[in-house]
Amino acid sequence: MTVRHFLKDSSVSPAEQSEILRLAIEVKADRLKRQPLAGPQAVAVLTDKPTLRTQLSFCVGVAELGGYPMFVDGKLAGVGRRESVADVARVLGRQVAAIVWRTYGQDRIEELASLVDVPVVNALTDDYHPCQVLADLQTAAEHLGGVDRLAGAKLAYFGDGANNMAQSYLLGGAVAGMEVVIATPGDYRPKAAVLAEAEAIAARTGAKVAVTQDVAEAAVSAQIVATDTWVSMGQEGDAEERRSPFVPYRVDEALMAKASPDAIFIHCLPAYRGSEVTAGVIDGPQSRVWDEAENRLHAQKALLIWLLAQAQAQTRAQG
Ligand code: NVA
């Protein structure tokens, strides 16, 4: 058996996802209680793309777990350019307790994970942002009154249906047993394989997943309203053509009025007020974006605690 990794939202089972979310709530209440990285053991936090929350929350989180966060600038290291992903994997894998990576292709993180004996965490790829969705599920659970209230709750996402957030909502929401509706233009649907995987998970968990162009239908009775930038990292060259198709999917006050009266608004940030969301919504009373950003810290600490415990149990079993 190889060590467990968190490469996408479906890398964990429904029971495992619940366990991690409960742990996230526990470590939020007592931040320094768990110290599985005491030593300190190092965790590499490697990123090939811009970052604020990812660098901050992983580095603070690793320190709070008693460890040493080793931030590695992927551009400086030249992963896949100056040296191959495989060679980087072999070097990092011998020196750190876990590897966190934000990169482009999902194939890059899968290759790295296949070559190391320590847990690898996806801190965003072009296809998925599963750590963000763990934080979002924690935020939703706090609003709904507990992790077991996630099942059956409706999350509606508006905007780019083909990006990492939409695809992670589909998978992560399906694992949690939620109703996930992605409202997106026809040309920006999630990858067929991702939707098929979400549907297969939903058939087991009781979740419902759907993709629609009907904004009103998506919004009706939604308890969690989400959006994301229309121009993801790496798409900056297409910024102009990526604007008009999404205008009808902007989350504004009128859209929020169609959702459940007690709906919350979430956004992974960075946000562009006046594009995917109005200032009135993101800065308004229904917004939970600052709790959500803070929950990156707690959810990722819980994930690391869980992954390190899995790796330790495996070492014991083999030893
Ligand atoms: N979809 C966005 C998420 C940023 C955290 C991007 O990939 O740039």
Residues whose N, C-alpha, C, O or C-beta is under 5 A from the ligand:
A	BS01	NVA	N163 N164 M165 D228 V231 S232 M233 C268 L269
